[in-house]
Every structure is written in structure tokens, then in C-alpha cells.
Amino acid sequence: MLFHITMTHSAQNCPAYNHDDMPNMAEGLKKLEGLAKSVTVKIHFIVWAAPEHSAYALLETDRLGNLAQFLNAIPIRQDFKVTPVENAQQLAATSRAILKRTK
């Protein structure tokens, strides 16, 4: 399944304002791809909106537990909004199946 993740943190938790946390954050981010593979999470993208203290990701995995392991390894205290999503081709196939059943 695909999951769109919105991650937010406060200015108080932002490594940009706490230079003691910056090395840990940089090191943790370098390890994300390896961690993702180890917990069976595919990273489609992760982008950061630093001025807003937020980040966005599109991740794929079969189990919510894998996703939780991955997200909790990101080295910054954050809130997560996890939204299951599907691509347009899958949505079209679902729509055709629903229409077929209702005829």
C-alpha cells in the first residue's frame, strides 16, 4: 500500500535551532534508505519544507508496523499524519469494478 505522510515538528524541536541535535539529524537522514530496506518500506520520495517545520513523504509497504518502525527512526520528534493513497490507475480500476457490480 501507498501512504502519504505529513510530518510536522515545532520550532522548539527543530534541529536548525539546536546545533547540538544537527549532527544526529544529519547522520540519521543518511541512514534512512538502509533502514527503509531493512523494514520493507519503499521510499518514493521525502521532501522537506524547512521554513514550515514540515516534511512530506510517499512510502510503500505491506504492513503498518513496518511504516511505524521507519517513521519512528527519523531522528527528530514529530507528529505524523498517515494517509493511505492509491495511484490514478488503481483508482480507475476500482471505479470500473464498482460500475460493473452496479449494472
C-alpha positions in Angstrom: 0.0 0.0 0.0 1.0 3.6 -0.6 1.0 6.1 2.3 1.3 9.9 2.1 3.0 11.1 5.2 2.9 14.6 6.6 5.5 15.2 9.3 5.5 18.3 11.4 7.6 19.5 14.3 7.8 22.6 16.4 10.4 25.3 16.3 11.5 24.0 19.8 12.2 20.6 18.3 13.8 21.8 15.1 17.5 20.8 14.7 18.1 24.0 12.8 17.7 25.9 16.1 19.6 23.4 18.2 23.1 22.9 16.8 23.7 20.0 19.3 21.0 18.0 17.5 22.1 18.8 14.0 24.9 16.1 13.7 22.4 13.4 14.9 19.8 14.6 12.4 22.3 14.6 9.5 23.6 11.1 10.4 20.1 9.7 10.9 19.0 11.0 7.5 21.9 9.3 5.8 20.7 6.0 7.2 17.1 6.3 6.1 17.4 4.4 2.8 19.1 1.4 4.5 16.6 1.4 7.3 13.7 1.5 4.8 15.1 -1.6 3.1 15.6 -3.4 6.4 11.9 -2.9 7.4 10.5 -3.4 3.9 9.5 0.2 3.2 10.0 1.7 -0.3 10.7 5.4 -0.3 9.1 7.1 -3.4 10.0 10.5 -2.1 10.8 12.5 1.0 10.8 16.3 0.7 11.3 18.9 3.4 9.6 22.3 3.8 12.1 23.6 6.3 10.6 27.1 6.8 7.3 25.4 7.8 8.9 22.8 10.1 7.3 20.1 7.9 8.2 17.2 5.6 6.2 15.1 3.2 6.8 11.5 2.0 5.3 8.9 -0.2 6.1 5.5 1.2 5.1 2.0 0.3 4.8 -1.1 2.5 2.5 -4.1 3.1 2.3 -3.5 6.9 1.6 -0.5 9.0 4.1 -1.8 11.6 6.9 -1.5 9.0 5.9 2.1 8.5 5.8 2.8 12.2 9.3 1.4 12.6 10.6 3.5 9.8 8.9 6.8 10.9 10.0 6.4 14.5 13.6 6.1 13.4 13.6 9.6 11.9 15.8 11.4 14.4 13.5 14.3 15.3 10.4 14.4 17.5 7.5 15.0 15.1 3.8 14.5 14.6 2.8 12.2 11.7 -0.4 12.3 9.6 -0.6 9.0 7.7 -3.0 8.9 4.7 -3.4 5.7 2.6 -3.4 6.7 -1.0 -3.5 4.9 -4.4 -2.4 5.9 -7.9 -4.8 7.0 -10.6 -4.6 3.7 -12.5 -5.7 1.8 -9.4 -8.5 4.3 -8.7 -9.7 3.9 -12.3 -9.7 0.1 -11.9 -11.7 0.3 -8.7 -14.2 2.6 -10.3 -14.7 0.2 -13.2 -15.2 -2.7 -10.8 -17.8 -0.7 -8.9 -19.7 0.3 -12.0 -19.6 -3.3 -13.3 -21.1 -4.5 -10.0 -23.9 -1.9 -10.0 -25.1 -2.8 -13.6 
